[in-house]
Amino acid sequence: MSVPVLSLLIFVPVLGGLSLMLLPRGREETIRLGALTVCAVELALSLWALSQFDKGLWQMQMVENRPWIESLNIRYSLGIDGISVLFLPLTALITLMGVVVSFKSITLKVKEFFVSLLLLEGAMIGVFCALDLMLFYVFWEAMLIPMFLLIGVWGGPRRIYATVKFFLYTLLGSLLMLVGIILLYLKGGNTFDMLALAGQNYSKDLQLLLFWAFFAAFAVKVPMWPVHTWLPDAHTEAPTAGSVILAGVLIKMGAYGFLRISLPILPYAAWTLLTPMLILSVIAIVYGALVCLAQTDIKRLIAYSSVSHMGFVTLGLFALTQKGVEGSIIQMLNHGIVTGALFLAVGMIYDRTHTRQIRDYGGLATTMPVMAGFFLVFTLAAIGLPGTNGFIGEFLILLGGFERAPWAAVVASSGLILGAWYMLWLYQRVFFKQVSDTVRGLPGLDGRELSIMLTMAVLVLAIGIFPNMLLEYTHASVERLVSDTQQVFAAFAAR
């Protein structure tokens, strides 16, 4: 009997978190070590799943399919392909980093904090593994609660405002997605099976209606312009671990939803609305970059940079070419690593200075030279320097964009120039110039922080130099997805 590795990936952090709830207060050190152990086991499981994955197949692998609510034909159906498999170790790694960075900074309600992190991890893994639309929706909504708590309880001074805004934006989009799921169920033969629904012959009008219903949920989560305004507030007020998970994994869910649902199930609508989607993507790239230049808060600047970088992701997705879609998947992974690393670094600096205002800094390279070196690596990766992991994703996206819509790729290229401008400007203001009173005499990185920074820097450089170690997982599934959507659209166009 095969090991149900995907179920283990979902329920190990959930059961681990619930187990921590049984520990009495006053055992904070045990709770921290318990959360660390669970996350380490989760990372090992995700790497084991990656090692068992057959890169040459486009079909779903490690499938688990059991009845759940039989009266409605809802099934506990899990599986991964080349589009989803790489997000499992990313989620496990980012959550592990969030736990480690919170060892000293979280002193209030320690047990509840780490339980929330572990429950969030289980829900995120569930989204990437679900093959039943209703199961997908359950995990999608389950993510809301622990993230709501992470920001609302352990966040900054304006945490209530940020939390409510995040909750309302996401909930509204999710409700419209639920309407779309129900409509798909009724029109697709009373099934929630994503693979079965992708083979249905829906009318043009129904596809367009359903596309916008799912777009409401996915665009908010990406976030695409103009429904992006919750992200800077959430990032700014969230604790370091919350910002890292939000940037590293959570905002990837929207783009993953487009890949898993919108493109394969609604191919006619995706092709018909290709130009509006490219326009929204290009606006996000340029707008996000320009707004970064006006920021005075470090975390807020990095948050707006995510809006710009995720604009590249949606540009690649809706270029609907092999290079564009592969570039988007790799860019999501690389953005998770780089932006997660930037938020980790900012959190470590904030723990020492208790300010995020750029004007309060200056000369940090003098007092924390090791941090300055790591931050430079992550800055160069964020602007897509060749040799870092940030380069290959943007390069493939622009190649795919030129194949589909040269005008979009040309305008998007300006985002690269603006990205270099705001990131190098940030680095100059924080690490160079005259040493400010805020940073004078700061202690250097301890062993725990050094291990975090070293891990992220190694990943940045390793993926940048050997990008094919990720790309080879995506080739077969992306080729099949692009081919199928093109064939369906051509069939509709021929009518």
Backbone hydrogen bonds, N-H to C=O, Kabsch-Sander energy under -0.5 kcal/mol:
donor,donor_aa,acceptor,acceptor_aa,energy
5,V,3,V,-2.4
8,L,4,P,-2.1
9,L,5,V,-2.3
10,I,6,L,-1.6
11,F,7,S,-2.9
12,V,8,L,-2.6
14,V,10,I,-0.8
15,L,11,F,-3.1
16,G,12,V,-2.4
17,G,13,P,-2.5
18,L,14,V,-2.3
19,S,15,L,-2.1
20,L,16,G,-1.7
21,M,17,G,-1.1
22,L,19,S,-1.3
23,L,20,L,-1.3
27,R,24,P,-1.0
31,I,27,R,-2.2
32,R,28,E,-2.6
33,L,29,E,-2.3
34,G,30,T,-2.4
35,A,31,I,-2.5
36,L,32,R,-2.3
37,T,33,L,-2.3
38,V,34,G,-2.3
39,C,35,A,-2.3
40,A,36,L,-2.2
41,V,37,T,-2.4
42,E,38,V,-2.3
43,L,39,C,-2.3
44,A,40,A,-2.2
45,L,41,V,-2.4
46,S,42,E,-2.4
47,L,43,L,-2.2
48,W,44,A,-2.1
49,A,45,L,-2.5
50,L,46,S,-2.0
51,S,47,L,-2.1
52,Q,48,W,-1.4
53,F,49,A,-0.5
53,F,50,L,-0.8
55,K,53,F,-0.8
57,L,54,D,-1.3
61,Q,80,I,-3.1
64,E,78,L,-2.2
66,R,76,Y,-1.7
68,W,74,I,-1.8
69,I,74,I,-2.0
70,E,68,W,-0.7
72,L,69,I,-1.2
73,N,70,E,-1.0
74,I,69,I,-2.3
75,R,73,N,-0.5
76,Y,66,R,-3.0
77,S,75,R,-1.4
78,L,64,E,-3.1
78,L,76,Y,-0.5
79,G,129,C,-2.2
80,I,61,Q,-2.0
84,S,81,D,-0.7
85,V,81,D,-2.5
87,F,84,S,-1.3
88,L,84,S,-0.5
88,L,85,V,-1.0
90,L,86,L,-1.2
91,T,87,F,-2.3
92,A,88,L,-2.2
93,L,89,P,-2.7
94,I,90,L,-2.7
95,T,91,T,-2.2
96,L,92,A,-2.0
97,M,93,L,-2.5
98,G,94,I,-2.1
99,V,95,T,-2.1
100,V,96,L,-2.4
101,V,97,M,-2.5
102,S,98,G,-0.7
102,S,99,V,-0.6
103,F,100,V,-1.4
106,I,102,S,-1.5
107,T,105,S,-0.7
113,F,109,K,-2.0
114,F,110,V,-2.1
115,V,111,K,-2.1
116,S,112,E,-2.2
117,L,113,F,-2.0
118,L,114,F,-2.0
119,L,115,V,-2.5
120,L,116,S,-2.3
121,E,117,L,-2.0
122,G,118,L,-2.1
123,A,119,L,-2.0
124,M,120,L,-2.3
125,I,121,E,-2.4
126,G,122,G,-1.9
127,V,123,A,-1.7
128,F,124,M,-1.5
129,C,125,I,-1.2
130,A,126,G,-2.0
131,L,77,S,-3.0
132,D,77,S,-0.7
133,L,192,F,-3.2
136,F,132,D,-2.8
137,Y,133,L,-2.2
138,V,134,M,-2.1
139,F,135,L,-2.3
140,W,136,F,-2.4
141,E,137,Y,-2.4
142,A,138,V,-2.2
143,M,139,F,-1.4
144,L,141,E,-1.2
145,I,141,E,-0.7
147,M,143,M,-1.6
148,F,144,L,-2.6
149,L,145,I,-2.1
150,L,146,P,-2.6
151,I,147,M,-2.1
152,G,148,F,-2.6
153,V,149,L,-2.7
154,W,149,L,-0.7
154,W,150,L,-1.0
155,G,151,I,-1.0
156,G,237,E,-2.0
159,R,156,G,-1.6
162,A,158,R,-2.2
163,T,159,R,-2.7
164,V,160,I,-2.5
165,K,161,Y,-2.2
166,F,162,A,-2.4
167,F,163,T,-2.7
168,L,164,V,-2.8
169,Y,165,K,-2.3
170,T,166,F,-2.1
171,L,167,F,-2.8
172,L,168,L,-2.4
173,G,169,Y,-1.8
174,S,170,T,-2.2
175,L,171,L,-2.2
176,L,172,L,-1.6
177,M,173,G,-1.8
178,L,174,S,-2.2
179,V,175,L,-1.8
180,G,176,L,-1.9
181,I,177,M,-2.5
182,I,178,L,-2.4
183,L,179,V,-2.3
184,L,180,G,-2.5
185,Y,181,I,-2.3
186,L,182,I,-2.1
187,K,183,L,-2.2
188,G,184,L,-1.9
190,N,185,Y,-2.0
192,F,73,N,-0.7
194,M,131,L,-2.7
197,L,193,D,-2.6
198,A,194,M,-1.7
199,G,196,A,-1.0
200,Q,197,L,-1.4
202,Y,200,Q,-0.9
207,Q,203,S,-2.2
208,L,204,K,-2.2
209,L,205,D,-2.2
210,L,206,L,-2.8
211,F,207,Q,-2.5
212,W,208,L,-1.7
213,A,209,L,-1.6
214,F,210,L,-2.5
215,F,211,F,-2.5
216,A,212,W,-1.7
217,A,213,A,-0.7
218,F,214,F,-2.5
219,A,215,F,-3.0
220,V,216,A,-0.9
221,K,217,A,-1.6
222,V,218,F,-1.8
224,M,219,A,-2.9
227,V,224,M,-1.6
231,L,228,H,-1.8
233,D,229,T,-0.7
234,A,230,W,-2.4
235,H,231,L,-2.9
236,T,232,P,-2.4
237,E,233,D,-2.0
238,A,234,A,-1.8
243,S,239,P,-2.4
244,V,240,T,-2.5
245,I,241,A,-2.4
246,L,242,G,-2.5
247,A,243,S,-2.6
248,G,244,V,-2.8
249,V,245,I,-2.4
250,L,245,I,-2.4
251,I,246,L,-1.9
252,K,249,V,-1.7
253,M,249,V,-0.6
253,M,250,L,-1.5
255,A,251,I,-0.6
256,Y,252,K,-2.5
257,G,253,M,-2.3
258,F,254,G,-1.8
259,L,255,A,-1.9
260,R,256,Y,-2.9
261,I,257,G,-2.6
262,S,257,G,-1.3
263,L,258,F,-2.8
265,I,261,I,-2.1
266,L,261,I,-0.6
266,L,262,S,-1.5
270,A,266,L,-2.1
271,W,267,P,-2.3
272,T,268,Y,-2.6
273,L,269,A,-2.6
274,L,271,W,-1.1
277,M,273,L,-2.0
278,L,274,L,-2.3
279,I,275,T,-2.4
280,L,276,P,-2.4
281,S,277,M,-2.1
282,V,278,L,-2.4
283,I,279,I,-2.4
284,A,280,L,-2.1
285,I,281,S,-2.1
286,V,282,V,-2.3
287,Y,283,I,-3.1
288,G,284,A,-2.2
289,A,285,I,-1.5
290,L,286,V,-2.5
291,V,287,Y,-2.6
292,C,288,G,-1.4
293,L,289,A,-0.9
293,L,290,L,-0.7
294,A,291,V,-1.5
295,Q,292,C,-1.4
298,I,356,R,-2.6
301,L,297,D,-2.1
302,I,298,I,-2.2
303,A,299,K,-2.2
304,Y,300,R,-2.3
305,S,301,L,-1.9
306,S,302,I,-1.2
307,V,303,A,-1.1
308,S,304,Y,-1.6
309,H,305,S,-2.8
310,M,306,S,-2.8
311,G,307,V,-1.0
312,F,308,S,-1.1
313,V,309,H,-1.3
314,T,310,M,-2.2
315,L,311,G,-1.9
316,G,312,F,-2.3
317,L,313,V,-2.2
318,F,314,T,-2.4
319,A,315,L,-0.6
319,A,316,G,-0.6
320,L,316,G,-0.7
320,L,317,L,-1.0
321,T,316,G,-0.6
325,V,321,T,-2.6
326,E,322,Q,-2.2
327,G,323,K,-2.6
328,S,324,G,-1.9
329,I,325,V,-2.1
330,I,326,E,-2.5
331,Q,327,G,-2.6
332,M,328,S,-2.2
333,L,329,I,-1.9
334,N,330,I,-2.9
335,H,331,Q,-2.9
336,G,332,M,-2.0
337,I,333,L,-1.8
338,V,334,N,-2.9
339,T,335,H,-2.4
340,G,335,H,-0.6
340,G,336,G,-1.1
341,A,337,I,-2.1
342,L,338,V,-2.3
343,F,339,T,-2.5
344,L,340,G,-2.2
345,A,341,A,-2.5
346,V,342,L,-2.6
347,G,343,F,-2.3
348,M,344,L,-2.0
349,I,345,A,-2.2
350,Y,346,V,-2.8
351,D,347,G,-2.1
352,R,348,M,-0.6
352,R,349,I,-1.0
353,T,349,I,-2.0
354,H,350,Y,-3.1
358,I,296,T,-3.0
360,D,357,Q,-1.5
361,Y,358,I,-1.7
362,G,430,V,-0.9
363,G,432,F,-2.8
364,L,430,V,-1.7
365,A,431,F,-1.8
366,T,363,G,-1.6
367,T,363,G,-0.9
368,M,364,L,-3.0
372,A,368,M,-2.1
373,G,369,P,-1.8
374,F,370,V,-2.2
375,F,371,M,-3.0
376,L,372,A,-1.8
377,V,373,G,-1.7
378,F,374,F,-2.1
379,T,375,F,-2.4
380,L,376,L,-2.6
381,A,377,V,-1.9
382,A,378,F,-2.1
383,I,379,T,-1.4
384,G,381,A,-1.2
385,L,380,L,-2.4
388,T,385,L,-2.0
389,N,460,V,-0.9
391,F,388,T,-1.5
392,I,388,T,-0.6
393,G,389,N,-0.8
394,E,390,G,-0.9
395,F,391,F,-2.4
396,L,392,I,-2.3
397,I,393,G,-2.3
398,L,394,E,-2.5
399,L,395,F,-2.1
400,G,396,L,-2.8
401,G,397,I,-2.7
402,F,398,L,-2.4
403,E,399,L,-1.8
404,R,400,G,-1.7
405,A,401,G,-3.4
408,A,405,A,-0.9
409,A,405,A,-1.6
410,V,406,P,-2.3
411,V,407,W,-2.2
412,A,408,A,-2.6
413,S,409,A,-1.7
414,S,410,V,-0.7
414,S,411,V,-1.1
415,G,412,A,-1.6
416,L,412,A,-0.6
416,L,413,S,-1.0
417,I,413,S,-1.1
418,L,414,S,-2.4
419,G,415,G,-2.3
420,A,416,L,-2.0
421,W,417,I,-1.9
422,Y,418,L,-2.6
423,M,419,G,-2.1
424,L,420,A,-2.1
425,W,421,W,-2.0
426,L,422,Y,-2.0
427,Y,423,M,-2.4
428,Q,424,L,-2.4
429,R,425,W,-2.2
430,V,426,L,-2.2
431,F,427,Y,-2.6
432,F,427,Y,-0.6
432,F,428,Q,-1.4
436,S,362,G,-2.3
439,V,436,S,-0.7
440,R,436,S,-0.9
442,L,439,V,-1.5
450,L,446,D,-2.8
451,S,447,G,-2.0
452,I,448,R,-1.5
453,M,449,E,-2.4
454,L,450,L,-2.5
455,T,451,S,-2.0
456,M,452,I,-2.1
457,A,453,M,-2.4
458,V,454,L,-2.4
459,L,455,T,-1.8
460,V,456,M,-2.2
461,L,457,A,-2.2
462,A,458,V,-3.0
463,I,459,L,-2.4
464,G,460,V,-1.4
465,I,461,L,-2.1
466,F,462,A,-2.6
469,M,466,F,-1.5
470,L,467,P,-1.9
471,L,467,P,-2.1
472,E,468,N,-2.2
473,Y,470,L,-1.5
474,T,470,L,-0.6
474,T,471,L,-1.1
475,H,471,L,-1.3
476,A,55,K,-0.5
478,V,474,T,-2.5
479,E,475,H,-2.5
480,R,476,A,-1.9
481,L,477,S,-2.3
482,V,478,V,-2.8
483,S,479,E,-2.2
484,D,480,R,-2.6
485,T,481,L,-2.3
486,Q,482,V,-2.0
487,Q,483,S,-2.2
488,V,484,D,-2.4
489,F,485,T,-2.2
490,A,486,Q,-2.4
491,A,487,Q,-2.1
492,F,488,V,-2.1
493,A,489,F,-2.7
494,A,490,A,-1.5
495,R,492,F,-1.2
